[in-house]
Amino acid sequence: MGLATPAEEARGIDGVVGKEPISIKPTTYKLKVLSERIEATLVFYDKKKDGFVVEYEPSTAMRE
């Protein structure tokens, strides 16, 4: 995994896995109605008492 460049961060990308740009968001992000367009696969996390739960949704690339 590589970290995003400042230009990628401006587009909502947090990093790259292989050649795939990803955006890491808390699960509460799903509840928000935003007009932003993130051209990356979304990875959601939920912080729990004993660690994190991570959801990877490869079909979310180019999601609004």
PDB file of N, CA, C and O in Angstrom:
ATOM      1  N   MET A   1       0.858  -1.191   0.000  1.00  0.00           N
ATOM      2  CA  MET A   1       0.000   0.000   0.000  1.00  0.00           C
ATOM      3  C   MET A   1       0.884   1.226   0.000  1.00  0.00           C
ATOM      4  O   MET A   1       1.905   1.290   0.685  1.00  0.00           O
ATOM      5  N   GLY A   2       0.468   2.179  -0.774  1.00  0.00           N
ATOM      6  CA  GLY A   2       1.168   3.453  -0.806  1.00  0.00           C
ATOM      7  C   GLY A   2       0.226   4.563  -0.385  1.00  0.00           C
ATOM      8  O   GLY A   2      -0.983   4.484  -0.603  1.00  0.00           O
ATOM      9  N   LEU A   3       0.785   5.593   0.217  1.00  0.00           N
ATOM     10  CA  LEU A   3      -0.024   6.740   0.610  1.00  0.00           C
ATOM     11  C   LEU A   3      -0.340   7.605  -0.602  1.00  0.00           C
ATOM     12  O   LEU A   3       0.387   7.596  -1.595  1.00  0.00           O
ATOM     13  N   ALA A   4      -1.409   8.334  -0.509  1.00  0.00           N
ATOM     14  CA  ALA A   4      -1.841   9.206  -1.597  1.00  0.00           C
ATOM     15  C   ALA A   4      -0.965  10.447  -1.678  1.00  0.00           C
ATOM     16  O   ALA A   4      -0.406  10.912  -0.685  1.00  0.00           O
ATOM     17  N   THR A   5      -0.869  10.956  -2.876  1.00  0.00           N
ATOM     18  CA  THR A   5      -0.202  12.242  -3.083  1.00  0.00           C
ATOM     19  C   THR A   5      -1.175  13.353  -2.686  1.00  0.00           C
ATOM     20  O   THR A   5      -2.372  13.095  -2.553  1.00  0.00           O
ATOM     21  N   PRO A   6      -0.692  14.575  -2.494  1.00  0.00           N
ATOM     22  CA  PRO A   6      -1.622  15.667  -2.192  1.00  0.00           C
ATOM     23  C   PRO A   6      -2.719  15.836  -3.254  1.00  0.00           C
ATOM     24  O   PRO A   6      -3.861  16.150  -2.917  1.00  0.00           O
ATOM     25  N   ALA A   7      -2.382  15.629  -4.518  1.00  0.00           N
ATOM     26  CA  ALA A   7      -3.395  15.748  -5.585  1.00  0.00           C
ATOM     27  C   ALA A   7      -4.446  14.652  -5.452  1.00  0.00           C
ATOM     28  O   ALA A   7      -5.631  14.906  -5.670  1.00  0.00           O
ATOM     29  N   GLU A   8      -4.030  13.437  -5.097  1.00  0.00           N
ATOM     30  CA  GLU A   8      -4.979  12.338  -4.902  1.00  0.00           C
ATOM     31  C   GLU A   8      -5.844  12.592  -3.672  1.00  0.00           C
ATOM     32  O   GLU A   8      -7.048  12.338  -3.693  1.00  0.00           O
ATOM     33  N   GLU A   9      -5.237  13.087  -2.610  1.00  0.00           N
ATOM     34  CA  GLU A   9      -6.002  13.395  -1.397  1.00  0.00           C
ATOM     35  C   GLU A   9      -7.097  14.410  -1.681  1.00  0.00           C
ATOM     36  O   GLU A   9      -8.187  14.321  -1.115  1.00  0.00           O
ATOM     37  N   ALA A  10      -6.822  15.362  -2.542  1.00  0.00           N
ATOM     38  CA  ALA A  10      -7.817  16.372  -2.902  1.00  0.00           C
ATOM     39  C   ALA A  10      -9.014  15.746  -3.605  1.00  0.00           C
ATOM     40  O   ALA A  10     -10.099  16.328  -3.621  1.00  0.00           O
ATOM     41  N   ARG A  11      -8.822  14.551  -4.192  1.00  0.00           N
ATOM     42  CA  ARG A  11      -9.909  13.829  -4.857  1.00  0.00           C
ATOM     43  C   ARG A  11     -10.531  12.778  -3.955  1.00  0.00           C
ATOM     44  O   ARG A  11     -11.353  11.988  -4.420  1.00  0.00           O
ATOM     45  N   GLY A  12     -10.160  12.742  -2.663  1.00  0.00           N
ATOM     46  CA  GLY A  12     -10.764  11.806  -1.718  1.00  0.00           C
ATOM     47  C   GLY A  12     -10.057  10.473  -1.613  1.00  0.00           C
ATOM     48  O   GLY A  12     -10.569   9.553  -0.974  1.00  0.00           O
ATOM     49  N   ILE A  13      -8.885  10.345  -2.229  1.00  0.00           N
ATOM     50  CA  ILE A  13      -8.137   9.096  -2.201  1.00  0.00           C
ATOM     51  C   ILE A  13      -7.163   9.126  -1.032  1.00  0.00           C
ATOM     52  O   ILE A  13      -6.435  10.102  -0.850  1.00  0.00           O
ATOM     53  N   ASP A  14      -7.150   8.052  -0.237  1.00  0.00           N
ATOM     54  CA  ASP A  14      -6.256   7.970   0.922  1.00  0.00           C
ATOM     55  C   ASP A  14      -4.983   7.186   0.639  1.00  0.00           C
ATOM     56  O   ASP A  14      -3.957   7.414   1.280  1.00  0.00           O
ATOM     57  N   GLY A  15      -5.044   6.272  -0.311  1.00  0.00           N
ATOM     58  CA  GLY A  15      -3.884   5.455  -0.624  1.00  0.00           C
ATOM     59  C   GLY A  15      -4.143   4.583  -1.827  1.00  0.00           C
ATOM     60  O   GLY A  15      -5.201   4.652  -2.453  1.00  0.00           O
ATOM     61  N   VAL A  16      -3.150   3.749  -2.143  1.00  0.00           N
ATOM     62  CA  VAL A  16      -3.245   2.855  -3.291  1.00  0.00           C
ATOM     63  C   VAL A  16      -2.803   1.469  -2.855  1.00  0.00           C
ATOM     64  O   VAL A  16      -1.754   1.315  -2.230  1.00  0.00           O
ATOM     65  N   VAL A  17      -3.599   0.465  -3.181  1.00  0.00           N
ATOM     66  CA  VAL A  17      -3.253  -0.932  -2.945  1.00  0.00           C
ATOM     67  C   VAL A  17      -3.060  -1.552  -4.319  1.00  0.00           C
ATOM     68  O   VAL A  17      -4.004  -1.650  -5.102  1.00  0.00           O
ATOM     69  N   GLY A  18      -1.836  -1.971  -4.607  1.00  0.00           N
ATOM     70  CA  GLY A  18      -1.533  -2.404  -5.969  1.00  0.00           C
ATOM     71  C   GLY A  18      -1.676  -1.198  -6.875  1.00  0.00           C
ATOM     72  O   GLY A  18      -0.948  -0.217  -6.724  1.00  0.00           O
ATOM     73  N   LYS A  19      -2.599  -1.258  -7.808  1.00  0.00           N
ATOM     74  CA  LYS A  19      -2.894  -0.112  -8.679  1.00  0.00           C
ATOM     75  C   LYS A  19      -4.254   0.498  -8.367  1.00  0.00           C
ATOM     76  O   LYS A  19      -4.709   1.410  -9.057  1.00  0.00           O
ATOM     77  N   GLU A  20      -4.900  -0.015  -7.319  1.00  0.00           N
ATOM     78  CA  GLU A  20      -6.268   0.400  -7.005  1.00  0.00           C
ATOM     79  C   GLU A  20      -6.294   1.514  -5.952  1.00  0.00           C
ATOM     80  O   GLU A  20      -5.853   1.303  -4.822  1.00  0.00           O
ATOM     81  N   PRO A  21      -6.809   2.703  -6.312  1.00  0.00           N
ATOM     82  CA  PRO A  21      -6.946   3.768  -5.316  1.00  0.00           C
ATOM     83  C   PRO A  21      -8.050   3.416  -4.320  1.00  0.00           C
ATOM     84  O   PRO A  21      -9.086   2.870  -4.701  1.00  0.00           O
ATOM     85  N   ILE A  22      -7.824   3.728  -3.052  1.00  0.00           N
ATOM     86  CA  ILE A  22      -8.819   3.454  -2.021  1.00  0.00           C
ATOM     87  C   ILE A  22      -9.084   4.707  -1.197  1.00  0.00           C
ATOM     88  O   ILE A  22      -8.242   5.598  -1.088  1.00  0.00           O
ATOM     89  N   SER A  23     -10.259   4.743  -0.634  1.00  0.00           N
ATOM     90  CA  SER A  23     -10.655   5.798   0.297  1.00  0.00           C
ATOM     91  C   SER A  23     -11.148   5.112   1.558  1.00  0.00           C
ATOM     92  O   SER A  23     -12.015   4.241   1.493  1.00  0.00           O
ATOM     93  N   ILE A  24     -10.606   5.495   2.698  1.00  0.00           N
ATOM     94  CA  ILE A  24     -10.951   4.860   3.968  1.00  0.00           C
ATOM     95  C   ILE A  24     -11.880   5.796   4.737  1.00  0.00           C
ATOM     96  O   ILE A  24     -11.546   6.949   5.009  1.00  0.00           O
ATOM     97  N   LYS A  25     -13.052   5.269   5.079  1.00  0.00           N
ATOM     98  CA  LYS A  25     -14.079   6.072   5.749  1.00  0.00           C
ATOM     99  C   LYS A  25     -14.669   5.302   6.923  1.00  0.00           C
ATOM    100  O   LYS A  25     -14.690   4.071   6.903  1.00  0.00           O
ATOM    101  N   PRO A  26     -15.151   6.012   7.951  1.00  0.00           N
ATOM    102  CA  PRO A  26     -15.883   5.319   9.017  1.00  0.00           C
ATOM    103  C   PRO A  26     -17.231   4.834   8.479  1.00  0.00           C
ATOM    104  O   PRO A  26     -17.748   5.400   7.516  1.00  0.00           O
ATOM    105  N   THR A  27     -17.801   3.798   9.085  1.00  0.00           N
ATOM    106  CA  THR A  27     -19.078   3.269   8.605  1.00  0.00           C
ATOM    107  C   THR A  27     -20.183   4.321   8.655  1.00  0.00           C
ATOM    108  O   THR A  27     -21.152   4.226   7.902  1.00  0.00           O
ATOM    109  N   THR A  28     -20.056   5.314   9.522  1.00  0.00           N
ATOM    110  CA  THR A  28     -21.069   6.366   9.603  1.00  0.00           C
ATOM    111  C   THR A  28     -21.123   7.205   8.321  1.00  0.00           C
ATOM    112  O   THR A  28     -22.106   7.905   8.081  1.00  0.00           O
ATOM    113  N   TYR A  29     -20.087   7.138   7.511  1.00  0.00           N
ATOM    114  CA  TYR A  29     -20.061   7.854   6.234  1.00  0.00           C
ATOM    115  C   TYR A  29     -21.202   7.402   5.337  1.00  0.00           C
ATOM    116  O   TYR A  29     -21.726   8.184   4.543  1.00  0.00           O
ATOM    117  N   LYS A  30     -21.588   6.127   5.467  1.00  0.00           N
ATOM    118  CA  LYS A  30     -22.681   5.585   4.641  1.00  0.00           C
ATOM    119  C   LYS A  30     -24.005   6.291   4.919  1.00  0.00           C
ATOM    120  O   LYS A  30     -24.881   6.322   4.055  1.00  0.00           O
ATOM    121  N   LEU A  31     -24.158   6.848   6.098  1.00  0.00           N
ATOM    122  CA  LEU A  31     -25.407   7.497   6.487  1.00  0.00           C
ATOM    123  C   LEU A  31     -25.511   8.929   5.970  1.00  0.00           C
ATOM    124  O   LEU A  31     -26.597   9.507   5.952  1.00  0.00           O
ATOM    125  N   LYS A  32     -24.393   9.493   5.555  1.00  0.00           N
ATOM    126  CA  LYS A  32     -24.369  10.885   5.110  1.00  0.00           C
ATOM    127  C   LYS A  32     -24.786  10.988   3.654  1.00  0.00           C
ATOM    128  O   LYS A  32     -24.506  10.100   2.847  1.00  0.00           O
ATOM    129  N   VAL A  33     -25.450  12.068   3.334  1.00  0.00           N
ATOM    130  CA  VAL A  33     -25.826  12.353   1.954  1.00  0.00           C
ATOM    131  C   VAL A  33     -24.926  13.491   1.496  1.00  0.00           C
ATOM    132  O   VAL A  33     -25.150  14.657   1.821  1.00  0.00           O
ATOM    133  N   LEU A  34     -23.911  13.126   0.740  1.00  0.00           N
ATOM    134  CA  LEU A  34     -22.938  14.109   0.293  1.00  0.00           C
ATOM    135  C   LEU A  34     -22.910  14.164  -1.225  1.00  0.00           C
ATOM    136  O   LEU A  34     -23.217  13.182  -1.900  1.00  0.00           O
ATOM    137  N   SER A  35     -22.547  15.297  -1.744  1.00  0.00           N
ATOM    138  CA  SER A  35     -22.480  15.446  -3.193  1.00  0.00           C
ATOM    139  C   SER A  35     -21.082  15.144  -3.733  1.00  0.00           C
ATOM    140  O   SER A  35     -20.854  15.237  -4.939  1.00  0.00           O
ATOM    141  N   GLU A  36     -20.146  14.785  -2.854  1.00  0.00           N
ATOM    142  CA  GLU A  36     -18.792  14.520  -3.343  1.00  0.00           C
ATOM    143  C   GLU A  36     -18.726  13.215  -4.125  1.00  0.00           C
ATOM    144  O   GLU A  36     -19.483  12.278  -3.874  1.00  0.00           O
ATOM    145  N   ARG A  37     -17.823  13.181  -5.058  1.00  0.00           N
ATOM    146  CA  ARG A  37     -17.622  11.992  -5.888  1.00  0.00           C
ATOM    147  C   ARG A  37     -16.214  11.495  -5.605  1.00  0.00           C
ATOM    148  O   ARG A  37     -15.237  12.202  -5.853  1.00  0.00           O
ATOM    149  N   ILE A  38     -16.113  10.293  -5.093  1.00  0.00           N
ATOM    150  CA  ILE A  38     -14.826   9.706  -4.784  1.00  0.00           C
ATOM    151  C   ILE A  38     -14.540   8.634  -5.825  1.00  0.00           C
ATOM    152  O   ILE A  38     -15.261   7.641  -5.919  1.00  0.00           O
ATOM    153  N   GLU A  39     -13.497   8.837  -6.595  1.00  0.00           N
ATOM    154  CA  GLU A  39     -13.143   7.895  -7.650  1.00  0.00           C
ATOM    155  C   GLU A  39     -12.146   6.879  -7.103  1.00  0.00           C
ATOM    156  O   GLU A  39     -10.986   6.840  -7.513  1.00  0.00           O
ATOM    157  N   ALA A  40     -12.619   6.065  -6.177  1.00  0.00           N
ATOM    158  CA  ALA A  40     -11.781   5.053  -5.540  1.00  0.00           C
ATOM    159  C   ALA A  40     -12.680   4.007  -4.901  1.00  0.00           C
ATOM    160  O   ALA A  40     -13.867   4.241  -4.675  1.00  0.00           O
ATOM    161  N   THR A  41     -12.101   2.863  -4.615  1.00  0.00           N
ATOM    162  CA  THR A  41     -12.821   1.829  -3.878  1.00  0.00           C
ATOM    163  C   THR A  41     -12.912   2.257  -2.418  1.00  0.00           C
ATOM    164  O   THR A  41     -11.926   2.710  -1.838  1.00  0.00           O
ATOM    165  N   LEU A  42     -14.080   2.117  -1.832  1.00  0.00           N
ATOM    166  CA  LEU A  42     -14.272   2.525  -0.446  1.00  0.00           C
ATOM    167  C   LEU A  42     -13.982   1.377   0.505  1.00  0.00           C
ATOM    168  O   LEU A  42     -14.393   0.239   0.279  1.00  0.00           O
ATOM    169  N   VAL A  43     -13.266   1.699   1.570  1.00  0.00           N
ATOM    170  CA  VAL A  43     -12.989   0.770   2.663  1.00  0.00           C
ATOM    171  C   VAL A  43     -13.568   1.435   3.909  1.00  0.00           C
ATOM    172  O   VAL A  43     -13.168   2.540   4.277  1.00  0.00           O
ATOM    173  N   PHE A  44     -14.514   0.750   4.553  1.00  0.00           N
ATOM    174  CA  PHE A  44     -15.162   1.300   5.744  1.00  0.00           C
ATOM    175  C   PHE A  44     -14.615   0.621   6.988  1.00  0.00           C
ATOM    176  O   PHE A  44     -14.258  -0.557   6.969  1.00  0.00           O
ATOM    177  N   TYR A  45     -14.555   1.392   8.077  1.00  0.00           N
ATOM    178  CA  TYR A  45     -14.128   0.807   9.345  1.00  0.00           C
ATOM    179  C   TYR A  45     -15.087   1.231  10.451  1.00  0.00           C
ATOM    180  O   TYR A  45     -15.725   2.282  10.386  1.00  0.00           O
ATOM    181  N   ASP A  46     -15.165   0.390  11.453  1.00  0.00           N
ATOM    182  CA  ASP A  46     -15.959   0.675  12.639  1.00  0.00           C
ATOM    183  C   ASP A  46     -15.093   0.320  13.847  1.00  0.00           C
ATOM    184  O   ASP A  46     -14.683  -0.830  14.001  1.00  0.00           O
ATOM    185  N   LYS A  47     -14.820   1.291  14.689  1.00  0.00           N
ATOM    186  CA  LYS A  47     -13.981   1.054  15.861  1.00  0.00           C
ATOM    187  C   LYS A  47     -14.817   0.386  16.953  1.00  0.00           C
ATOM    188  O   LYS A  47     -15.867   0.893  17.349  1.00  0.00           O
ATOM    189  N   LYS A  48     -14.341  -0.741  17.422  1.00  0.00           N
ATOM    190  CA  LYS A  48     -15.003  -1.500  18.491  1.00  0.00           C
ATOM    191  C   LYS A  48     -14.112  -1.506  19.719  1.00  0.00           C
ATOM    192  O   LYS A  48     -12.949  -1.109  19.652  1.00  0.00           O
ATOM    193  N   LYS A  49     -14.654  -1.953  20.834  1.00  0.00           N
ATOM    194  CA  LYS A  49     -13.909  -2.012  22.083  1.00  0.00           C
ATOM    195  C   LYS A  49     -12.634  -2.850  21.954  1.00  0.00           C
ATOM    196  O   LYS A  49     -11.602  -2.517  22.537  1.00  0.00           O
ATOM    197  N   ASP A  50     -12.716  -3.933  21.191  1.00  0.00           N
ATOM    198  CA  ASP A  50     -11.584  -4.842  21.084  1.00  0.00           C
ATOM    199  C   ASP A  50     -10.846  -4.748  19.746  1.00  0.00           C
ATOM    200  O   ASP A  50     -10.064  -5.641  19.419  1.00  0.00           O
ATOM    201  N   GLY A  51     -11.073  -3.702  18.975  1.00  0.00           N
ATOM    202  CA  GLY A  51     -10.367  -3.534  17.701  1.00  0.00           C
ATOM    203  C   GLY A  51     -11.225  -2.860  16.651  1.00  0.00           C
ATOM    204  O   GLY A  51     -12.099  -2.055  16.971  1.00  0.00           O
ATOM    205  N   PHE A  52     -10.974  -3.189  15.411  1.00  0.00           N
ATOM    206  CA  PHE A  52     -11.685  -2.588  14.291  1.00  0.00           C
ATOM    207  C   PHE A  52     -12.370  -3.654  13.454  1.00  0.00           C
ATOM    208  O   PHE A  52     -11.881  -4.777  13.332  1.00  0.00           O
ATOM    209  N   VAL A  53     -13.514  -3.287  12.878  1.00  0.00           N
ATOM    210  CA  VAL A  53     -14.185  -4.115  11.879  1.00  0.00           C
ATOM    211  C   VAL A  53     -14.016  -3.365  10.571  1.00  0.00           C
ATOM    212  O   VAL A  53     -14.309  -2.172  10.491  1.00  0.00           O
ATOM    213  N   VAL A  54     -13.543  -4.061   9.544  1.00  0.00           N
ATOM    214  CA  VAL A  54     -13.270  -3.424   8.259  1.00  0.00           C
ATOM    215  C   VAL A  54     -14.158  -4.055   7.187  1.00  0.00           C
ATOM    216  O   VAL A  54     -14.288  -5.277   7.107  1.00  0.00           O
ATOM    217  N   GLU A  55     -14.769  -3.195   6.364  1.00  0.00           N
ATOM    218  CA  GLU A  55     -15.593  -3.644   5.233  1.00  0.00           C
ATOM    219  C   GLU A  55     -14.960  -3.119   3.955  1.00  0.00           C
ATOM    220  O   GLU A  55     -14.685  -1.926   3.830  1.00  0.00           O
ATOM    221  N   TYR A  56     -14.737  -4.000   3.031  1.00  0.00           N
ATOM    222  CA  TYR A  56     -14.153  -3.646   1.742  1.00  0.00           C
ATOM    223  C   TYR A  56     -15.222  -3.832   0.682  1.00  0.00           C
ATOM    224  O   TYR A  56     -15.775  -4.922   0.532  1.00  0.00           O
ATOM    225  N   GLU A  57     -15.509  -2.782  -0.045  1.00  0.00           N
ATOM    226  CA  GLU A  57     -16.555  -2.849  -1.053  1.00  0.00           C
ATOM    227  C   GLU A  57     -15.961  -2.520  -2.419  1.00  0.00           C
ATOM    228  O   GLU A  57     -15.992  -1.368  -2.851  1.00  0.00           O
ATOM    229  N   PRO A  58     -15.416  -3.537  -3.103  1.00  0.00           N
ATOM    230  CA  PRO A  58     -14.767  -3.271  -4.387  1.00  0.00           C
ATOM    231  C   PRO A  58     -15.680  -2.690  -5.450  1.00  0.00           C
ATOM    232  O   PRO A  58     -15.191  -2.073  -6.396  1.00  0.00           O
ATOM    233  N   SER A  59     -16.972  -2.861  -5.329  1.00  0.00           N
ATOM    234  CA  SER A  59     -17.895  -2.342  -6.329  1.00  0.00           C
ATOM    235  C   SER A  59     -18.195  -0.857  -6.136  1.00  0.00           C
ATOM    236  O   SER A  59     -19.016  -0.307  -6.870  1.00  0.00           O
ATOM    237  N   THR A  60     -17.557  -0.192  -5.174  1.00  0.00           N
ATOM    238  CA  THR A  60     -17.865   1.205  -4.891  1.00  0.00           C
ATOM    239  C   THR A  60     -17.001   2.176  -5.677  1.00  0.00           C
ATOM    240  O   THR A  60     -17.141   3.385  -5.496  1.00  0.00           O
ATOM    241  N   ALA A  61     -16.121   1.703  -6.534  1.00  0.00           N
ATOM    242  CA  ALA A  61     -15.304   2.621  -7.326  1.00  0.00           C
ATOM    243  C   ALA A  61     -16.208   3.545  -8.118  1.00  0.00           C
ATOM    244  O   ALA A  61     -17.234   3.126  -8.654  1.00  0.00           O
ATOM    245  N   MET A  62     -15.820   4.791  -8.184  1.00  0.00           N
ATOM    246  CA  MET A  62     -16.564   5.816  -8.899  1.00  0.00           C
ATOM    247  C   MET A  62     -17.918   6.098  -8.248  1.00  0.00           C
ATOM    248  O   MET A  62     -18.836   6.560  -8.926  1.00  0.00           O
ATOM    249  N   ARG A  63     -18.058   5.835  -6.974  1.00  0.00           N
ATOM    250  CA  ARG A  63     -19.323   6.032  -6.264  1.00  0.00           C
ATOM    251  C   ARG A  63     -19.521   7.505  -5.924  1.00  0.00           C
ATOM    252  O   ARG A  63     -18.562   8.222  -5.639  1.00  0.00           O
ATOM    253  N   GLU A  64     -20.738   7.932  -5.957  1.00  0.00           N
ATOM    254  CA  GLU A  64     -21.067   9.298  -5.556  1.00  0.00           C
ATOM    255  C   GLU A  64     -21.575   9.274  -4.143  1.00  0.00           C
ATOM    256  O   GLU A  64     -21.916  10.321  -3.592  1.00  0.00           O
TER     257      GLU A  64
END
